[in-house]
Amino acid sequence: MLTRRSLLATAAAAAPASWPALAATPKGVVVIAGQIDDIVSFDPAESYEFTNGLVNANAYRNLVRPDLKDTNKVAGDLAESWTVSPDGKTFTFQLIKNAFFPSGKAVTAEDAAWSLQRAVILNKTPGFILTQFGFTKDNVEKLIRATGPNTLVLELPTVAATSFVLFCLGATIGAVVEKATVIGHDVNGDLGNAWLKNRTVGAGPYQLTSWAASDRVICDANPNSGIPVNNKRIIILHVKDPSAQLLMLQKGDADVALDLTPDQLKDVAKDPDDHIASSGQGTSMYLAMNTTVPPFAKIPVRQAIKWAIDYEAIAKNITPNIWVVSQAFLPKGLPGALTDTPFHKDVAKAKALLTEAGYPDGFEITLDHISSTPSSDIAQAIQADLGAIGIKVTLSGGEQKQVITKTRARQHQMALLSWGTDYFDPNSNAQAWCANPDDSDASKLKILAWRSHFADPELTAMVDAASKELDGEKRLEMYAKMQRICQDRAPFAWLLQRVATAVQGKGVSGYAVGPVNDFTRYGDVRKSG
């Protein structure tokens, strides 16, 4: 069995320093303690969770990325420049010539084109990010193509806002893989998907060396990337208990802790040796109600639940400084976000709404939630709040991947989860929560509205119209209207917006936290001494 001591001993290959009595992490190695039980697949065409998305952001490069200085804009990554045709439908990218895969092979426009084609053809969970533009397995090879060693042309079947397209190309699914290597591991036409689930083949500064579910992830520097890094190895350990994370940080067994509680953060702030990095993020915690469950088919019941919850008490008593109240599908910071909070705990109003819906005595329901903090504590608070209006809630806790898998299969009754925006355009969240053009199991858009069987033709049409609206001011007005409609009738109660924190131990700096999940660049982390 691989123990923590033997795991860190393997760092000797990356750094000659020993591990003296577990008192300090080795030189050239960054050890991160966090909750990483959400990993499903590292294949960028399939990756759709927080941890693997963050790892992929350091292992792969895209044509473009969100501008880390202004996340409302995009910046070139593999693309040094691009032009857009007057009709907004044809994008031409010129790629840099000094990006290399771990094999030493230079990245070409053919690699980039094939990576996007592959993502569309596989059409895994995040596939909609590209297929929403009209790309299909039948047309994508014609519409996305390399016209030269370093020139890629992308033609849209229909017009879309330029920033919308670029932000989508900057999402994880837009990562460029090495075509020759991946296609060489094709099995029965899976385009290397089974093989790529457990490894990375990108031109980023790091590459995935090994990982074990709910245990650890090890990344080593890509020696051929040409991107300088401060550390040769990154080890991310699954440490579920925040107290254990803090102890590791204090003993020098970890350089960074990601999931400390509000009380722990207060204590850490008093220690001059530790440094807290934090940022509001495009991540929302929400309560999902499956509308196939009879009570949730009725809008007054959905409203009753929204009026039963004590949002401020949850934020103040359970998540101070790490989650703040947010009650719209666009968290603060995204263009068009509504920042007011219209709901508050009103037991009388909630009971009246239940009576109006035909449930004066309430009903019984099961709430799936992640078993770690703060989700488990929030679930208990919701259980008590709903109990006060007659709804008996049975809690069902599990690891993140278990709860996510269950909701993706539409097997939940009610679920407490968090959602991170896929790109910093308002369409990302609007589409996730509002658009469900096909509620059948064969749907191509299997995200949040679909998962809870929320099919609203008006909202679905509004999402489509807003994605094509070229008037920026009018477009934001459309998103504001969608948020109000959702607050009124959607089977979702938006609760909180995440304030991400990372605590860096003595002598550690450079671990940045930003408004997008994949903001952090491991190569920027520095260790003194």
C-alpha positions as CSV (number, residue, x, y, z in Angstrom):
1,M,0.0,0.0,0.0
2,L,1.3,3.4,-0.9
3,T,1.7,5.4,2.3
4,R,2.1,9.1,2.7
5,R,5.8,8.7,3.6
6,S,6.5,6.4,0.6
7,L,4.6,8.7,-1.7
8,L,6.6,11.8,-0.8
9,A,9.8,9.8,-0.9
10,T,9.2,9.4,-4.6
11,A,9.8,13.1,-4.9
12,A,13.5,12.4,-4.8
13,A,13.4,11.9,-8.5
14,A,12.3,15.5,-8.9
15,A,14.2,17.0,-6.0
16,P,17.3,15.6,-4.3
17,A,16.4,16.9,-0.8
18,S,15.2,14.3,1.7
19,W,12.1,14.4,3.7
20,P,13.5,15.0,7.2
21,A,11.0,13.7,9.8
22,L,8.1,15.0,7.7
23,A,9.1,18.5,8.9
24,A,9.3,20.2,5.5
25,T,8.3,19.3,2.0
26,P,11.2,18.6,-0.3
27,K,12.8,21.3,-2.4
28,G,11.4,21.5,-5.8
29,V,8.1,19.8,-4.8
30,V,4.9,21.5,-3.9
31,V,2.5,19.5,-1.7
32,I,-1.2,20.7,-1.7
33,A,-3.7,19.3,0.7
34,G,-7.3,19.5,-0.5
35,Q,-10.6,17.7,-1.1
36,I,-10.1,16.0,-4.5
37,D,-12.7,13.2,-4.5
38,D,-14.5,14.6,-7.5
39,I,-12.2,13.3,-10.2
40,V,-13.9,11.3,-13.0
41,S,-11.6,11.7,-16.1
42,F,-8.6,13.8,-17.2
43,D,-9.5,13.6,-20.9
44,P,-10.2,17.3,-21.7
45,A,-13.1,16.2,-24.0
46,E,-14.7,14.6,-20.9
47,S,-13.3,16.5,-18.0
48,Y,-16.0,18.4,-16.2
49,E,-15.1,18.5,-12.5
50,F,-13.1,21.0,-10.4
51,T,-9.9,19.0,-9.6
52,N,-9.3,17.5,-13.0
53,G,-10.1,20.8,-14.6
54,L,-7.5,22.6,-12.5
55,V,-4.9,19.9,-13.3
56,N,-5.7,20.1,-17.0
57,A,-5.3,23.9,-17.0
58,N,-1.6,23.2,-16.1
59,A,-1.1,20.3,-18.4
60,Y,-2.7,21.6,-21.6
61,R,-2.8,24.8,-23.6
62,N,-5.7,26.2,-25.7
63,L,-5.9,28.4,-28.6
64,V,-7.0,31.2,-26.3
65,R,-7.5,31.6,-22.5
66,P,-9.3,34.0,-20.2
67,D,-7.1,37.0,-19.7
68,L,-5.9,36.5,-16.1
69,K,-5.6,40.3,-15.7
70,D,-9.2,40.9,-16.9
71,T,-11.4,37.8,-17.0
72,N,-14.0,39.6,-19.1
73,K,-11.5,39.4,-22.0
74,V,-9.6,36.6,-23.7
75,A,-5.8,36.4,-24.4
76,G,-3.8,34.3,-26.8
77,D,-2.3,31.0,-25.6
78,L,-1.3,28.8,-28.5
79,A,-2.7,31.4,-30.9
80,E,-0.5,34.4,-31.3
81,S,-3.2,36.2,-33.2
82,W,-6.6,35.8,-34.8
83,T,-9.1,37.5,-37.1
84,V,-12.8,37.4,-37.4
85,S,-14.7,37.8,-40.7
86,P,-17.1,40.8,-41.0
87,D,-20.1,38.5,-40.7
88,G,-18.7,37.1,-37.4
89,K,-18.7,33.5,-38.6
90,T,-15.2,32.7,-39.7
91,F,-12.3,32.8,-37.2
92,T,-8.7,32.4,-38.5
93,F,-6.0,31.6,-35.9
94,Q,-2.2,31.9,-36.3
95,L,-0.4,29.6,-33.9
96,I,2.9,30.1,-32.2
97,K,5.8,27.9,-33.3
98,N,7.5,27.2,-29.9
99,A,5.0,25.1,-28.1
100,F,5.9,21.5,-27.5
101,F,4.3,18.3,-26.2
102,P,6.1,16.1,-23.6
103,S,7.2,13.9,-26.5
104,G,9.2,16.9,-27.9
105,K,6.9,17.2,-30.9
106,A,5.8,20.8,-31.8
107,V,2.2,21.7,-31.6
108,T,0.6,22.2,-35.0
109,A,-2.6,23.6,-36.3
110,E,-3.5,20.0,-37.2
111,D,-3.2,19.0,-33.5
112,A,-5.5,21.9,-32.5
113,A,-8.1,21.2,-35.2
114,W,-8.2,17.5,-34.5
115,S,-8.6,18.1,-30.8
116,L,-11.7,20.3,-31.4
117,Q,-13.0,17.8,-33.9
118,R,-12.4,14.9,-31.5
119,A,-14.3,16.8,-28.7
120,V,-17.3,17.3,-30.9
121,I,-17.3,13.7,-32.3
122,L,-17.0,12.2,-28.8
123,N,-19.6,14.6,-27.5
124,K,-19.1,13.7,-23.8
125,T,-20.7,15.7,-21.0
126,P,-19.0,19.0,-21.8
127,G,-19.4,18.5,-25.5
128,F,-22.2,21.0,-25.6
129,I,-19.7,23.8,-25.2
130,L,-18.7,23.3,-28.8
131,T,-21.8,21.6,-30.3
132,Q,-24.0,24.5,-29.3
133,F,-22.5,26.4,-32.2
134,G,-23.8,23.9,-34.7
135,F,-20.8,21.6,-34.9
136,T,-21.6,17.9,-35.4
137,K,-19.6,14.8,-36.1
138,D,-20.7,15.1,-39.7
139,N,-19.6,18.7,-40.4
140,V,-16.9,19.4,-37.9
141,E,-13.9,18.2,-40.0
142,K,-15.0,20.5,-42.8
143,L,-15.7,23.5,-40.5
144,I,-12.7,23.3,-38.2
145,R,-9.5,22.6,-40.2
146,A,-5.8,23.3,-40.5
147,T,-5.0,25.2,-43.7
148,G,-1.3,25.3,-42.9
149,P,1.2,24.1,-40.3
150,N,0.3,27.0,-38.0
151,T,-3.0,28.2,-39.4
152,L,-6.4,27.0,-38.2
153,V,-9.7,28.1,-39.6
154,L,-13.0,27.8,-37.7
155,E,-16.3,28.4,-39.5
156,L,-19.5,28.8,-37.5
157,P,-22.6,27.2,-39.0
158,T,-24.6,30.1,-37.5
159,V,-23.7,33.5,-36.1
160,A,-22.7,33.9,-32.5
161,A,-21.3,36.6,-30.3
162,T,-17.5,36.7,-30.8
163,S,-16.7,36.8,-27.1
164,F,-19.0,33.9,-26.6
165,V,-17.1,31.8,-29.1
166,L,-13.7,32.7,-27.8
167,F,-14.6,32.1,-24.1
168,C,-15.8,28.6,-25.1
169,L,-12.5,27.8,-26.9
170,G,-10.8,28.8,-23.7
171,A,-12.7,26.2,-21.6
172,T,-11.1,22.8,-20.7
173,I,-12.8,21.1,-23.7
174,G,-10.7,23.4,-26.0
175,A,-7.4,22.0,-24.8
176,V,-5.1,20.8,-27.5
177,V,-3.9,17.2,-27.3
178,E,-1.1,15.5,-29.3
179,K,-3.0,13.9,-32.2
180,A,-0.5,11.2,-33.1
181,T,-0.1,9.9,-29.6
182,V,-3.8,9.9,-28.7
183,I,-5.1,8.4,-31.9
184,G,-2.4,5.7,-31.5
185,H,-4.4,4.5,-28.4
186,D,-7.8,4.3,-30.1
187,V,-9.9,1.3,-29.1
188,N,-13.0,0.5,-31.1
189,G,-13.3,4.1,-32.3
190,D,-13.1,5.8,-28.9
191,L,-10.4,8.2,-30.2
192,G,-8.2,7.3,-27.3
193,N,-10.8,8.3,-24.6
194,A,-10.2,5.3,-22.4
195,W,-6.5,5.8,-22.5
196,L,-6.6,9.5,-21.9
197,K,-8.9,9.3,-18.9
198,N,-5.8,8.6,-16.7
199,R,-3.1,10.8,-18.3
200,T,-2.4,14.1,-20.0
201,V,-0.8,14.7,-23.4
202,G,-0.7,18.5,-23.6
203,A,1.8,21.3,-24.2
204,G,1.3,22.8,-20.7
205,P,4.1,23.2,-18.2
206,Y,3.1,20.0,-16.3
207,Q,2.0,16.5,-17.1
208,L,0.0,14.0,-15.0
209,T,2.4,11.3,-13.8
210,S,-0.1,9.3,-11.7
211,W,-3.2,9.5,-9.7
212,A,-5.4,7.3,-7.4
213,A,-9.0,8.1,-6.8
214,S,-9.7,9.9,-3.5
215,D,-6.0,9.7,-2.6
216,R,-3.5,11.7,-4.6
217,V,-2.6,13.3,-7.9
218,I,1.1,13.7,-9.0
219,C,2.2,16.1,-11.8
220,D,5.7,16.5,-13.0
221,A,7.1,19.3,-15.2
222,N,6.9,18.8,-18.9
223,P,10.5,19.1,-19.9
224,N,9.7,20.2,-23.4
225,S,7.0,22.8,-22.8
226,G,9.4,25.8,-22.9
227,I,7.4,27.3,-20.1
228,P,9.6,27.9,-17.0
229,V,8.3,26.5,-13.7
230,N,9.6,27.0,-10.1
231,N,8.9,23.4,-9.0
232,K,9.5,20.1,-10.8
233,R,6.7,18.2,-9.0
234,I,3.2,19.0,-7.7
235,I,1.6,16.5,-5.3
236,I,-2.1,17.0,-4.5
237,L,-3.2,14.9,-1.5
238,H,-6.8,14.1,-0.8
239,V,-7.3,15.3,2.8
240,K,-11.0,15.4,3.5
241,D,-10.8,16.9,7.0
242,P,-9.9,20.6,7.1
243,S,-8.3,20.1,10.6
244,A,-5.9,17.5,9.1
245,Q,-5.1,20.0,6.3
246,L,-4.3,22.7,8.8
247,L,-2.2,20.3,10.9
248,M,-0.2,19.3,7.8
249,L,0.3,23.0,7.0
250,Q,1.5,23.8,10.5
251,K,3.9,20.8,10.6
252,G,5.3,21.7,7.2
253,D,3.9,18.5,5.7
254,A,1.9,20.6,3.2
255,D,2.7,23.8,1.4
256,V,-0.8,24.8,0.6
257,A,-4.2,24.0,2.2
258,L,-7.3,24.6,0.1
259,D,-10.3,23.9,2.3
260,L,-9.9,25.4,5.8
261,T,-13.0,26.4,7.7
262,P,-13.9,30.0,8.6
263,D,-12.7,29.5,12.2
264,Q,-9.4,28.1,11.0
265,L,-8.9,31.0,8.6
266,K,-9.4,33.4,11.4
267,D,-6.6,31.7,13.4
268,V,-4.4,31.5,10.3
269,A,-4.7,35.2,9.7
270,K,-3.0,35.9,13.0
271,D,0.1,33.9,12.0
272,P,2.6,36.0,10.1
273,D,4.2,32.9,8.5
274,D,1.0,31.9,6.7
275,H,-0.5,33.8,3.7
276,I,-4.1,33.6,2.6
277,A,-5.0,34.1,-1.1
278,S,-8.7,34.6,-1.8
279,S,-11.1,35.6,-4.5
280,G,-14.9,35.6,-5.2
281,Q,-15.4,33.0,-7.9
282,G,-18.0,32.1,-10.5
283,T,-19.1,29.2,-8.4
284,S,-22.6,28.9,-7.0
285,M,-24.0,26.6,-4.4
286,Y,-27.6,25.6,-5.2
287,L,-30.5,23.4,-4.2
288,A,-31.9,21.3,-7.2
289,M,-35.4,20.0,-7.2
290,N,-36.2,17.2,-9.6
291,T,-39.5,18.1,-11.2
292,T,-40.5,14.5,-11.8
293,V,-41.0,14.3,-8.0
294,P,-44.7,15.3,-7.7
295,P,-44.4,18.2,-5.2
296,F,-41.6,19.8,-7.2
297,A,-43.7,19.9,-10.4
298,K,-45.6,22.8,-8.7
299,I,-44.1,26.2,-8.8
300,P,-45.6,27.2,-5.4
301,V,-43.7,24.3,-3.7
302,R,-40.4,25.6,-5.3
303,Q,-41.2,29.0,-4.0
304,A,-42.0,27.7,-0.6
305,I,-38.6,26.1,-0.3
306,K,-36.9,29.4,-1.4
307,W,-38.8,31.3,1.3
308,A,-38.1,28.7,4.0
309,I,-34.3,28.9,3.9
310,D,-32.4,31.2,6.2
311,Y,-29.7,32.2,3.8
312,E,-28.1,34.8,6.0
313,A,-27.8,32.4,8.9
314,I,-26.1,29.9,6.8
315,A,-23.6,32.4,5.4
316,K,-23.0,33.9,8.8
317,N,-22.8,30.8,11.0
318,I,-21.5,28.1,8.6
319,T,-19.6,29.8,5.7
320,P,-18.3,33.2,6.8
321,N,-15.7,34.5,4.4
322,I,-15.8,31.3,2.2
323,W,-19.4,31.5,0.8
324,V,-21.6,34.6,0.6
325,V,-25.3,34.9,-0.1
326,S,-26.2,34.9,-3.8
327,Q,-29.6,34.3,-5.2
328,A,-29.3,34.5,-9.0
329,F,-27.8,32.1,-11.6
330,L,-25.1,34.6,-12.4
331,P,-22.8,35.1,-9.5
332,K,-21.3,38.5,-8.8
333,G,-18.5,39.3,-11.2
334,L,-20.1,37.8,-14.3
335,P,-21.5,40.3,-16.8
336,G,-25.2,40.9,-16.2
337,A,-25.3,39.4,-12.6
338,L,-28.1,40.5,-10.3
339,T,-26.7,41.2,-6.9
340,D,-29.9,41.8,-4.9
341,T,-31.2,39.0,-2.6
342,P,-35.0,38.9,-2.7
343,F,-35.5,35.8,-0.6
344,H,-35.3,35.5,3.2
345,K,-36.7,33.1,5.8
346,D,-40.4,33.6,6.0
347,V,-42.1,30.6,7.6
348,A,-45.6,31.9,7.3
349,K,-45.2,32.7,3.6
350,A,-43.6,29.4,2.9
351,K,-46.4,27.5,4.6
352,A,-49.1,29.4,2.7
353,L,-47.4,28.5,-0.6
354,L,-47.4,24.8,0.4
355,T,-51.1,25.0,1.2
356,E,-51.7,26.7,-2.1
357,A,-49.9,23.8,-3.9
358,G,-52.0,21.2,-2.0
359,Y,-49.4,20.2,0.6
360,P,-50.6,21.9,3.8
361,D,-49.0,19.1,5.9
362,G,-45.8,19.1,3.8
363,F,-44.2,15.9,2.4
364,E,-41.1,13.7,2.7
365,I,-38.1,14.1,0.5
366,T,-34.5,12.9,0.3
367,L,-31.6,15.4,0.0
368,D,-28.4,14.2,-1.6
369,H,-25.3,16.2,-0.5
370,I,-21.6,16.0,-0.4
371,S,-20.6,14.6,3.0
372,S,-17.7,16.9,3.6
373,T,-17.9,20.4,5.2
374,P,-19.4,22.8,4.6
375,S,-22.0,21.0,2.5
376,S,-22.9,18.6,5.3
377,D,-23.5,21.4,7.7
378,I,-25.5,23.4,5.1
379,A,-27.6,20.3,4.4
380,Q,-28.5,20.0,8.1
381,A,-29.4,23.7,8.2
382,I,-31.7,23.2,5.2
383,Q,-33.2,20.1,6.8
384,A,-34.1,22.1,9.8
385,D,-35.5,25.1,7.8
386,L,-37.7,22.8,5.7
387,G,-38.8,20.9,8.7
388,A,-40.2,24.1,10.1
389,I,-42.7,24.3,7.2
390,G,-43.6,20.6,7.4
391,I,-41.2,19.1,4.8
392,K,-39.4,16.1,6.3
393,V,-36.0,15.8,4.8
394,T,-33.8,12.7,4.9
395,L,-30.2,13.4,4.3
396,S,-28.1,11.2,2.0
397,G,-24.4,12.1,2.1
398,G,-21.7,10.9,-0.3
399,E,-18.5,11.8,-2.1
400,Q,-18.7,14.5,-4.7
401,K,-18.4,12.1,-7.6
402,Q,-21.2,10.0,-6.2
403,V,-23.6,12.9,-5.8
404,I,-22.6,14.3,-9.2
405,T,-23.0,11.0,-10.9
406,K,-26.5,10.5,-9.4
407,T,-27.7,13.9,-10.5
408,R,-26.3,13.5,-14.0
409,A,-28.4,10.3,-14.1
410,R,-31.4,12.3,-12.9
411,Q,-31.9,9.9,-10.0
412,H,-32.1,12.6,-7.3
413,Q,-35.1,14.0,-5.6
414,M,-33.4,17.0,-4.2
415,A,-29.6,17.7,-4.2
416,L,-27.3,20.3,-2.8
417,L,-24.4,20.9,-5.2
418,S,-22.1,23.6,-6.5
419,W,-21.6,24.7,-10.1
420,G,-18.7,26.6,-11.6
421,T,-19.2,28.6,-14.7
422,D,-17.5,27.0,-17.8
423,Y,-16.4,30.4,-19.2
424,F,-16.9,34.0,-18.2
425,D,-19.7,34.7,-20.6
426,P,-23.2,34.8,-19.1
427,N,-24.4,32.3,-21.6
428,S,-22.6,29.6,-19.6
429,N,-24.8,29.7,-16.6
430,A,-27.9,30.8,-18.5
431,Q,-27.7,27.8,-20.7
432,A,-27.0,25.5,-17.8
433,W,-30.0,26.5,-15.7
434,C,-32.5,27.7,-18.3
435,A,-32.0,25.8,-21.6
436,N,-33.6,22.3,-22.0
437,P,-34.8,22.0,-25.6
438,D,-35.1,18.2,-25.4
439,D,-35.9,16.6,-22.0
440,S,-35.6,13.0,-23.3
441,D,-32.7,10.7,-22.4
442,A,-31.3,11.3,-25.9
443,S,-30.9,15.0,-25.4
444,K,-27.6,16.5,-26.5
445,L,-27.7,19.2,-23.7
446,K,-27.5,17.2,-20.5
447,I,-26.8,19.9,-18.0
448,L,-28.6,21.4,-15.0
449,A,-32.0,22.2,-16.4
450,W,-32.1,18.7,-18.1
451,R,-30.9,17.0,-15.0
452,S,-33.9,18.2,-12.9
453,H,-36.3,17.9,-15.8
454,F,-36.8,21.7,-16.0
455,A,-38.1,22.3,-19.5
456,D,-39.3,25.9,-20.0
457,P,-39.8,26.9,-23.7
458,E,-39.7,30.6,-23.0
459,L,-36.4,30.5,-21.2
460,T,-34.9,28.0,-23.7
461,A,-35.7,30.5,-26.5
462,M,-34.3,33.4,-24.5
463,V,-31.0,31.6,-24.0
464,D,-30.7,31.0,-27.8
465,A,-31.7,34.6,-28.6
466,A,-29.2,36.1,-26.1
467,S,-26.3,34.0,-27.4
468,K,-26.8,35.6,-30.8
469,E,-27.5,39.2,-29.7
470,L,-24.8,41.5,-31.0
471,D,-26.0,44.5,-29.0
472,G,-24.1,44.2,-25.7
473,E,-26.5,46.3,-23.6
474,K,-29.6,44.6,-24.9
475,R,-27.9,41.2,-24.4
476,L,-27.3,42.0,-20.7
477,E,-30.9,43.1,-20.3
478,M,-32.0,39.7,-21.6
479,Y,-29.9,37.9,-19.0
480,A,-31.4,40.1,-16.2
481,K,-34.9,39.1,-17.3
482,M,-33.9,35.4,-17.4
483,Q,-32.6,35.6,-13.8
484,R,-35.9,37.2,-12.6
485,I,-37.9,34.5,-14.3
486,C,-35.8,31.8,-12.8
487,Q,-36.1,33.2,-9.3
488,D,-39.8,33.0,-9.7
489,R,-40.3,29.6,-11.2
490,A,-37.2,27.5,-11.6
491,P,-36.7,24.4,-9.5
492,F,-33.5,25.8,-8.2
493,A,-32.8,27.7,-5.0
494,W,-29.5,29.6,-5.4
495,L,-27.9,29.9,-2.0
496,L,-24.3,31.1,-2.0
497,Q,-21.4,32.2,-4.1
498,R,-18.0,30.8,-3.3
499,V,-15.1,32.8,-2.0
500,A,-12.1,30.6,-2.8
501,T,-9.2,30.5,-0.4
502,A,-5.8,28.9,-0.4
503,V,-3.5,29.1,2.7
504,Q,0.2,29.1,1.9
505,G,2.6,27.9,4.6
506,K,5.8,29.5,5.7
507,G,8.0,30.5,2.8
508,V,5.4,29.7,0.2
509,S,4.0,32.2,-2.2
510,G,2.5,32.5,-5.7
511,Y,-0.5,30.3,-5.3
512,A,-3.1,32.6,-6.9
513,V,-6.8,32.2,-6.5
514,G,-9.0,33.9,-9.2
515,P,-12.5,34.1,-10.4
516,V,-12.2,31.1,-12.7
517,N,-11.4,27.6,-11.3
518,D,-8.4,27.1,-13.5
519,F,-6.8,30.4,-12.8
520,T,-4.0,28.9,-10.7
521,R,-0.7,28.1,-12.4
522,Y,1.3,25.6,-10.4
523,G,4.5,26.8,-12.0
524,D,4.1,30.2,-10.3
525,V,4.3,28.8,-6.8
526,R,7.6,29.7,-5.0
527,K,9.2,28.2,-2.0
528,S,12.0,30.0,-0.1
529,G,14.8,28.2,1.7
